[in-house]
Amino acid sequence: MEGFLTKLALRTWAVLILLFLFIPIILILVYAFNSSNIESWPLPGLSTKWFAATWDDPEIRAALELSLRAGLTATGLALVLGSCAAFAVQRMTFFGRDVVSLLFVLPLALPGIVTGMALNSFFHFNGITLSIWTIVVGHTTFCIVVVYNNVLARLRRTQGSLIEAAMDLGANGFQTFRDITLPLIATAVVAGAMLAFALSFDEVIVTTLVAGAQNTLPLWIFGAVRLGQRLPEVNVVVSFVILVTIVPVAIAARLTGGSGVVRTQAER
């Protein structure tokens, strides 16, 4: 009886937590279709007019373009730097390797306000003008972490004998990477890239401190909510940000949670 009651209590508690987390998000999605500009319940009607009004707003389109450019650029840099760092830590033996690994993970553990203030101070101290490139640098610092963790975890599960066998058969370093290593870590790289983009796209704290006069979607949402104006458009933009964030995370979870080549070979 205690086992049944314990399971029931845990499941009930889990459901309550999920409802607490997701009901506000669902309400935002519902309010995006509100026919009135006043947020009241029940809704007076449903309409898609705010979607057209939001898209026709040049300020929102400019913020969306900047967010996409910064997110994609930061993701590309994080892919290269994070993957190279994962290979260096996993394949090389050197003094202080664990310390280097900790330093790569540290930006994700630090609060965003700390990272943003540190970067803002660095840019001002060196006379660097805040622009889209300072946003990219700020986002890359924590996007590297997710790529690094994904690639490193997959490399640790990769059998070194496969690479050694390829090299024994005459393959050079590039051929080994192209034909053996890359296919084995491909899902981890894609998952890391999607997580990095999702993390970059909705980051507001670091962006606020390193954006200068640049206006990304998170900054536009923050300003509109603070002033209490254009709430219907805010609901539409927030709904879009939620979808853009959830979809890559869901795909990344699917890629990293599935049975890959390495897992199948390890089971054999």
Contacts in CASP RR format, 6 or more apart in sequence:
PFRMAT RR
TARGET T0000
AUTHOR 0000-0000-0000
METHOD contacts of the structure
MODEL  1
MEGFLTKLALRTWAVLILLFLFIPIILILVYAFNSSNIESWPLPGLSTKW
FAATWDDPEIRAALELSLRAGLTATGLALVLGSCAAFAVQRMTFFGRDVV
SLLFVLPLALPGIVTGMALNSFFHFNGITLSIWTIVVGHTTFCIVVVYNN
VLARLRRTQGSLIEAAMDLGANGFQTFRDITLPLIATAVVAGAMLAFALS
FDEVIVTTLVAGAQNTLPLWIFGAVRLGQRLPEVNVVVSFVILVTIVPVA
IAARLTGGSGVVRTQAER
25 242 0 8 1.000
28 235 0 8 1.000
28 238 0 8 1.000
28 239 0 8 1.000
28 242 0 8 1.000
29 239 0 8 1.000
29 242 0 8 1.000
30 43 0 8 1.000
31 39 0 8 1.000
31 43 0 8 1.000
31 232 0 8 1.000
31 235 0 8 1.000
32 50 0 8 1.000
32 51 0 8 1.000
32 232 0 8 1.000
32 235 0 8 1.000
32 236 0 8 1.000
32 238 0 8 1.000
32 239 0 8 1.000
33 43 0 8 1.000
33 46 0 8 1.000
33 47 0 8 1.000
33 48 0 8 1.000
33 50 0 8 1.000
34 43 0 8 1.000
34 44 0 8 1.000
34 45 0 8 1.000
34 46 0 8 1.000
34 47 0 8 1.000
34 50 0 8 1.000
34 232 0 8 1.000
34 235 0 8 1.000
35 43 0 8 1.000
35 44 0 8 1.000
35 45 0 8 1.000
35 46 0 8 1.000
35 47 0 8 1.000
35 49 0 8 1.000
36 43 0 8 1.000
36 44 0 8 1.000
36 45 0 8 1.000
37 231 0 8 1.000
37 232 0 8 1.000
39 231 0 8 1.000
50 232 0 8 1.000
50 233 0 8 1.000
50 235 0 8 1.000
50 236 0 8 1.000
51 236 0 8 1.000
53 232 0 8 1.000
53 233 0 8 1.000
54 60 0 8 1.000
54 233 0 8 1.000
54 236 0 8 1.000
54 237 0 8 1.000
55 61 0 8 1.000
57 233 0 8 1.000
59 215 0 8 1.000
59 220 0 8 1.000
60 217 0 8 1.000
60 220 0 8 1.000
60 233 0 8 1.000
60 237 0 8 1.000
62 215 0 8 1.000
63 215 0 8 1.000
63 216 0 8 1.000
63 217 0 8 1.000
63 219 0 8 1.000
63 220 0 8 1.000
64 217 0 8 1.000
66 132 0 8 1.000
66 135 0 8 1.000
66 214 0 8 1.000
66 215 0 8 1.000
66 216 0 8 1.000
67 201 0 8 1.000
67 216 0 8 1.000
67 217 0 8 1.000
67 218 0 8 1.000
68 201 0 8 1.000
69 132 0 8 1.000
70 132 0 8 1.000
70 135 0 8 1.000
70 136 0 8 1.000
70 139 0 8 1.000
70 200 0 8 1.000
70 207 0 8 1.000
70 216 0 8 1.000
71 136 0 8 1.000
71 139 0 8 1.000
71 197 0 8 1.000
71 200 0 8 1.000
71 201 0 8 1.000
72 197 0 8 1.000
73 136 0 8 1.000
74 135 0 8 1.000
74 136 0 8 1.000
74 138 0 8 1.000
74 139 0 8 1.000
74 140 0 8 1.000
74 143 0 8 1.000
74 196 0 8 1.000
74 197 0 8 1.000
74 200 0 8 1.000
75 143 0 8 1.000
75 193 0 8 1.000
75 196 0 8 1.000
75 197 0 8 1.000
75 200 0 8 1.000
76 193 0 8 1.000
76 196 0 8 1.000
77 136 0 8 1.000
77 140 0 8 1.000
77 143 0 8 1.000
77 144 0 8 1.000
78 140 0 8 1.000
78 143 0 8 1.000
78 144 0 8 1.000
78 146 0 8 1.000
78 147 0 8 1.000
78 193 0 8 1.000
78 196 0 8 1.000
79 147 0 8 1.000
79 189 0 8 1.000
79 192 0 8 1.000
79 193 0 8 1.000
79 196 0 8 1.000
81 140 0 8 1.000
81 144 0 8 1.000
81 147 0 8 1.000
82 104 0 8 1.000
82 144 0 8 1.000
82 147 0 8 1.000
82 148 0 8 1.000
82 151 0 8 1.000
83 147 0 8 1.000
83 148 0 8 1.000
83 151 0 8 1.000
83 189 0 8 1.000
85 100 0 8 1.000
85 104 0 8 1.000
85 144 0 8 1.000
85 148 0 8 1.000
86 147 0 8 1.000
86 148 0 8 1.000
86 151 0 8 1.000
86 152 0 8 1.000
86 155 0 8 1.000
87 151 0 8 1.000
87 155 0 8 1.000
89 97 0 8 1.000
89 100 0 8 1.000
89 101 0 8 1.000
89 104 0 8 1.000
89 152 0 8 1.000
90 152 0 8 1.000
90 155 0 8 1.000
90 156 0 8 1.000
91 155 0 8 1.000
101 152 0 8 1.000
104 144 0 8 1.000
104 145 0 8 1.000
104 148 0 8 1.000
105 145 0 8 1.000
105 148 0 8 1.000
105 149 0 8 1.000
107 115 0 8 1.000
107 141 0 8 1.000
107 142 0 8 1.000
107 144 0 8 1.000
107 145 0 8 1.000
108 142 0 8 1.000
108 145 0 8 1.000
108 146 0 8 1.000
111 205 0 8 1.000
112 142 0 8 1.000
112 203 0 8 1.000
112 205 0 8 1.000
112 206 0 8 1.000
113 205 0 8 1.000
113 209 0 8 1.000
115 138 0 8 1.000
115 141 0 8 1.000
115 142 0 8 1.000
115 206 0 8 1.000
116 138 0 8 1.000
116 205 0 8 1.000
116 206 0 8 1.000
116 209 0 8 1.000
116 210 0 8 1.000
117 209 0 8 1.000
119 134 0 8 1.000
119 137 0 8 1.000
119 138 0 8 1.000
119 141 0 8 1.000
119 206 0 8 1.000
119 209 0 8 1.000
119 210 0 8 1.000
120 130 0 8 1.000
120 209 0 8 1.000
120 210 0 8 1.000
122 128 0 8 1.000
123 129 0 8 1.000
123 130 0 8 1.000
123 134 0 8 1.000
123 210 0 8 1.000
128 134 0 8 1.000
130 210 0 8 1.000
130 211 0 8 1.000
130 212 0 8 1.000
130 213 0 8 1.000
130 214 0 8 1.000
131 212 0 8 1.000
131 214 0 8 1.000
132 214 0 8 1.000
134 210 0 8 1.000
134 211 0 8 1.000
134 212 0 8 1.000
135 207 0 8 1.000
135 210 0 8 1.000
135 211 0 8 1.000
135 214 0 8 1.000
135 216 0 8 1.000
137 210 0 8 1.000
138 206 0 8 1.000
138 210 0 8 1.000
139 199 0 8 1.000
139 200 0 8 1.000
139 203 0 8 1.000
139 206 0 8 1.000
139 207 0 8 1.000
141 206 0 8 1.000
142 199 0 8 1.000
142 203 0 8 1.000
142 206 0 8 1.000
143 196 0 8 1.000
143 197 0 8 1.000
143 199 0 8 1.000
143 200 0 8 1.000
144 196 0 8 1.000
146 192 0 8 1.000
146 195 0 8 1.000
146 196 0 8 1.000
146 199 0 8 1.000
147 189 0 8 1.000
147 192 0 8 1.000
147 193 0 8 1.000
147 195 0 8 1.000
147 196 0 8 1.000
150 188 0 8 1.000
150 189 0 8 1.000
150 191 0 8 1.000
150 192 0 8 1.000
150 195 0 8 1.000
150 256 0 8 1.000
151 185 0 8 1.000
151 188 0 8 1.000
151 189 0 8 1.000
151 192 0 8 1.000
153 188 0 8 1.000
154 184 0 8 1.000
154 185 0 8 1.000
154 187 0 8 1.000
154 188 0 8 1.000
154 262 0 8 1.000
155 185 0 8 1.000
157 262 0 8 1.000
157 263 0 8 1.000
157 266 0 8 1.000
158 181 0 8 1.000
158 184 0 8 1.000
158 185 0 8 1.000
158 262 0 8 1.000
159 262 0 8 1.000
159 265 0 8 1.000
159 266 0 8 1.000
162 180 0 8 1.000
162 184 0 8 1.000
162 265 0 8 1.000
163 176 0 8 1.000
163 180 0 8 1.000
163 181 0 8 1.000
166 175 0 8 1.000
166 176 0 8 1.000
166 179 0 8 1.000
166 180 0 8 1.000
167 173 0 8 1.000
167 176 0 8 1.000
171 179 0 8 1.000
171 180 0 8 1.000
183 261 0 8 1.000
184 261 0 8 1.000
184 262 0 8 1.000
187 255 0 8 1.000
187 256 0 8 1.000
187 260 0 8 1.000
188 255 0 8 1.000
188 256 0 8 1.000
190 252 0 8 1.000
190 255 0 8 1.000
191 251 0 8 1.000
191 252 0 8 1.000
191 253 0 8 1.000
191 255 0 8 1.000
191 256 0 8 1.000
192 252 0 8 1.000
194 248 0 8 1.000
194 249 0 8 1.000
194 251 0 8 1.000
194 252 0 8 1.000
194 255 0 8 1.000
195 248 0 8 1.000
195 249 0 8 1.000
195 252 0 8 1.000
197 248 0 8 1.000
198 244 0 8 1.000
198 245 0 8 1.000
198 246 0 8 1.000
198 248 0 8 1.000
198 249 0 8 1.000
198 252 0 8 1.000
201 217 0 8 1.000
201 241 0 8 1.000
201 244 0 8 1.000
201 245 0 8 1.000
202 218 0 8 1.000
202 241 0 8 1.000
202 244 0 8 1.000
202 245 0 8 1.000
203 218 0 8 1.000
204 218 0 8 1.000
204 219 0 8 1.000
204 221 0 8 1.000
204 222 0 8 1.000
207 216 0 8 1.000
207 218 0 8 1.000
207 219 0 8 1.000
208 218 0 8 1.000
208 219 0 8 1.000
208 222 0 8 1.000
211 219 0 8 1.000
217 237 0 8 1.000
217 240 0 8 1.000
217 241 0 8 1.000
218 241 0 8 1.000
220 237 0 8 1.000
221 234 0 8 1.000
221 237 0 8 1.000
221 238 0 8 1.000
221 241 0 8 1.000
224 230 0 8 1.000
224 231 0 8 1.000
224 233 0 8 1.000
224 234 0 8 1.000
225 231 0 8 1.000
225 234 0 8 1.000
END
